[in-house]
Amino acid sequence: MVVKKIFFWLFIAFLIFFVAVRPDAAAAAARLIGNALAWVARGFSDFAARLVS
């Protein structure tokens, strides 16, 4: 459990460092993740709409 917390905080520290050092790359990565989540949500909504109709 302690190891999991250490890795979690290291990951958070890396994210903060990445945003501070390369904000353009961090924004592009966030945009990519957001687009991927939107694509998945759109697929689920299309699936649900076709089930109902």
C-alpha positions in Angstrom: 0.0 0.0 0.0 2.9 2.4 0.8 4.5 1.6 -2.6 1.3 2.5 -4.4 1.1 5.9 -2.6 4.7 6.6 -3.5 4.2 5.8 -7.2 1.0 7.9 -7.2 2.8 11.0 -5.8 5.7 10.4 -8.1 3.3 10.4 -11.0 1.6 13.6 -9.8 5.0 15.2 -9.4 6.0 14.2 -13.0 2.7 15.6 -14.3 3.4 19.0 -12.6 7.0 19.0 -13.9 5.8 18.1 -17.4 3.3 20.9 -17.5 5.8 23.4 -16.1 8.6 22.4 -18.6 6.6 21.6 -21.7 3.2 23.2 -21.5 2.6 22.9 -25.2 3.2 19.2 -25.2 1.1 18.8 -22.0 -1.8 20.7 -23.7 -1.5 18.5 -26.8 -1.6 15.3 -24.6 -4.6 16.6 -22.7 -6.4 17.4 -26.0 -5.6 13.9 -27.4 -6.9 12.2 -24.2 -10.1 14.4 -24.3 -10.7 13.6 -28.0 -10.3 9.9 -27.3 -12.8 10.0 -24.4 -15.2 12.0 -26.6 -14.8 9.4 -29.4 -15.6 6.5 -26.9 -18.6 8.4 -25.5 -19.9 9.0 -29.0 -19.6 5.3 -29.8 -21.5 4.3 -26.7 -24.2 6.9 -27.4 -24.5 5.6 -31.0 -24.8 2.0 -29.7 -27.5 3.0 -27.2 -29.4 4.9 -29.8 -29.4 2.0 -32.1 -30.6 -0.4 -29.4 -33.6 1.8 -28.7 -34.6 2.5 -32.3 
